[in-house]
């Protein structure tokens, strides 16, 4: 039972960030392949931010929006 709760805790945390921070539920993408790519890209962004910036995703997104060169370096793994 604890394993199931742990899974849903991770799942809910991931979906909450993608929905609230990236507005995933409001997406207008119709093509399922593109929707899957965008979900993977959002997951990559969240993972990179958590690994190299901090766990405050919204705050980090605002910071990286003001410094796009840092965001680009995260993707290229230049830190």
CNS distance restraints for C-alpha pairs under 8 A (distance, minus, plus):
assign (resid   1 and name CA) (resid   5 and name CA) 6.34 0.50 0.50
assign (resid   2 and name CA) (resid   6 and name CA) 5.98 0.50 0.50
assign (resid   3 and name CA) (resid   7 and name CA) 6.16 0.50 0.50
assign (resid   4 and name CA) (resid   8 and name CA) 6.29 0.50 0.50
assign (resid   5 and name CA) (resid   9 and name CA) 6.04 0.50 0.50
assign (resid   6 and name CA) (resid  10 and name CA) 6.36 0.50 0.50
assign (resid   7 and name CA) (resid  11 and name CA) 6.07 0.50 0.50
assign (resid   8 and name CA) (resid  12 and name CA) 5.77 0.50 0.50
assign (resid   9 and name CA) (resid  13 and name CA) 6.09 0.50 0.50
assign (resid  10 and name CA) (resid  14 and name CA) 6.18 0.50 0.50
assign (resid  11 and name CA) (resid  15 and name CA) 6.17 0.50 0.50
assign (resid  12 and name CA) (resid  16 and name CA) 5.82 0.50 0.50
assign (resid  13 and name CA) (resid  17 and name CA) 6.31 0.50 0.50
assign (resid  14 and name CA) (resid  18 and name CA) 6.32 0.50 0.50
assign (resid  14 and name CA) (resid  43 and name CA) 7.87 0.50 0.50
assign (resid  15 and name CA) (resid  19 and name CA) 5.95 0.50 0.50
assign (resid  16 and name CA) (resid  20 and name CA) 5.79 0.50 0.50
assign (resid  16 and name CA) (resid  21 and name CA) 7.93 0.50 0.50
assign (resid  17 and name CA) (resid  21 and name CA) 5.37 0.50 0.50
assign (resid  17 and name CA) (resid  22 and name CA) 7.13 0.50 0.50
assign (resid  17 and name CA) (resid  57 and name CA) 7.72 0.50 0.50
assign (resid  18 and name CA) (resid  22 and name CA) 5.06 0.50 0.50
assign (resid  18 and name CA) (resid  23 and name CA) 6.52 0.50 0.50
assign (resid  18 and name CA) (resid  24 and name CA) 5.76 0.50 0.50
assign (resid  18 and name CA) (resid  39 and name CA) 7.97 0.50 0.50
assign (resid  18 and name CA) (resid  42 and name CA) 6.75 0.50 0.50
assign (resid  18 and name CA) (resid  43 and name CA) 7.65 0.50 0.50
assign (resid  19 and name CA) (resid  23 and name CA) 4.53 0.50 0.50
assign (resid  19 and name CA) (resid  24 and name CA) 4.58 0.50 0.50
assign (resid  19 and name CA) (resid  25 and name CA) 5.78 0.50 0.50
assign (resid  20 and name CA) (resid  24 and name CA) 7.55 0.50 0.50
assign (resid  21 and name CA) (resid  57 and name CA) 7.59 0.50 0.50
assign (resid  21 and name CA) (resid  58 and name CA) 6.13 0.50 0.50
assign (resid  22 and name CA) (resid  42 and name CA) 7.56 0.50 0.50
assign (resid  23 and name CA) (resid  27 and name CA) 6.85 0.50 0.50
assign (resid  24 and name CA) (resid  39 and name CA) 7.99 0.50 0.50
assign (resid  29 and name CA) (resid  34 and name CA) 6.98 0.50 0.50
assign (resid  29 and name CA) (resid  35 and name CA) 6.04 0.50 0.50
assign (resid  30 and name CA) (resid  34 and name CA) 7.84 0.50 0.50
assign (resid  30 and name CA) (resid  35 and name CA) 7.31 0.50 0.50
assign (resid  31 and name CA) (resid  35 and name CA) 6.24 0.50 0.50
assign (resid  32 and name CA) (resid  36 and name CA) 6.10 0.50 0.50
assign (resid  33 and name CA) (resid  37 and name CA) 6.24 0.50 0.50
assign (resid  34 and name CA) (resid  38 and name CA) 6.08 0.50 0.50
assign (resid  35 and name CA) (resid  39 and name CA) 6.20 0.50 0.50
assign (resid  36 and name CA) (resid  40 and name CA) 6.21 0.50 0.50
assign (resid  37 and name CA) (resid  41 and name CA) 6.06 0.50 0.50
assign (resid  38 and name CA) (resid  42 and name CA) 6.08 0.50 0.50
assign (resid  39 and name CA) (resid  43 and name CA) 6.17 0.50 0.50
assign (resid  40 and name CA) (resid  44 and name CA) 6.16 0.50 0.50
assign (resid  41 and name CA) (resid  45 and name CA) 6.22 0.50 0.50
assign (resid  42 and name CA) (resid  46 and name CA) 6.22 0.50 0.50
assign (resid  43 and name CA) (resid  47 and name CA) 6.08 0.50 0.50
assign (resid  44 and name CA) (resid  48 and name CA) 6.10 0.50 0.50
assign (resid  45 and name CA) (resid  49 and name CA) 6.13 0.50 0.50
assign (resid  46 and name CA) (resid  50 and name CA) 6.09 0.50 0.50
assign (resid  46 and name CA) (resid  57 and name CA) 6.96 0.50 0.50
assign (resid  47 and name CA) (resid  51 and name CA) 6.08 0.50 0.50
assign (resid  48 and name CA) (resid  52 and name CA) 5.90 0.50 0.50
assign (resid  48 and name CA) (resid  53 and name CA) 7.57 0.50 0.50
assign (resid  48 and name CA) (resid  74 and name CA) 6.77 0.50 0.50
assign (resid  48 and name CA) (resid  75 and name CA) 7.56 0.50 0.50
assign (resid  49 and name CA) (resid  53 and name CA) 4.93 0.50 0.50
assign (resid  49 and name CA) (resid  54 and name CA) 6.09 0.50 0.50
assign (resid  49 and name CA) (resid  55 and name CA) 7.15 0.50 0.50
assign (resid  49 and name CA) (resid  57 and name CA) 6.81 0.50 0.50
assign (resid  49 and name CA) (resid  60 and name CA) 7.06 0.50 0.50
assign (resid  50 and name CA) (resid  54 and name CA) 4.96 0.50 0.50
assign (resid  50 and name CA) (resid  55 and name CA) 4.96 0.50 0.50
assign (resid  50 and name CA) (resid  56 and name CA) 7.84 0.50 0.50
assign (resid  50 and name CA) (resid  57 and name CA) 7.37 0.50 0.50
assign (resid  52 and name CA) (resid  74 and name CA) 7.63 0.50 0.50
assign (resid  53 and name CA) (resid  60 and name CA) 6.90 0.50 0.50
assign (resid  54 and name CA) (resid  60 and name CA) 7.09 0.50 0.50
assign (resid  56 and name CA) (resid  60 and name CA) 6.08 0.50 0.50
assign (resid  57 and name CA) (resid  61 and name CA) 6.05 0.50 0.50
assign (resid  58 and name CA) (resid  62 and name CA) 6.35 0.50 0.50
assign (resid  59 and name CA) (resid  63 and name CA) 6.28 0.50 0.50
assign (resid  60 and name CA) (resid  64 and name CA) 6.01 0.50 0.50
assign (resid  61 and name CA) (resid  65 and name CA) 5.99 0.50 0.50
assign (resid  62 and name CA) (resid  66 and name CA) 6.62 0.50 0.50
assign (resid  63 and name CA) (resid  67 and name CA) 6.58 0.50 0.50
assign (resid  64 and name CA) (resid  68 and name CA) 5.67 0.50 0.50
assign (resid  64 and name CA) (resid  70 and name CA) 6.51 0.50 0.50
assign (resid  64 and name CA) (resid  71 and name CA) 5.62 0.50 0.50
assign (resid  65 and name CA) (resid  71 and name CA) 7.80 0.50 0.50
assign (resid  67 and name CA) (resid  71 and name CA) 6.95 0.50 0.50
assign (resid  68 and name CA) (resid  72 and name CA) 6.17 0.50 0.50
assign (resid  69 and name CA) (resid  73 and name CA) 6.19 0.50 0.50
assign (resid  70 and name CA) (resid  74 and name CA) 6.28 0.50 0.50
assign (resid  71 and name CA) (resid  75 and name CA) 6.58 0.50 0.50
assign (resid  72 and name CA) (resid  76 and name CA) 6.36 0.50 0.50
assign (resid  73 and name CA) (resid  77 and name CA) 5.80 0.50 0.50
assign (resid  73 and name CA) (resid  78 and name CA) 4.96 0.50 0.50
assign (resid  73 and name CA) (resid  79 and name CA) 6.74 0.50 0.50
assign (resid  74 and name CA) (resid  78 and name CA) 6.08 0.50 0.50
assign (resid  74 and name CA) (resid  79 and name CA) 6.83 0.50 0.50
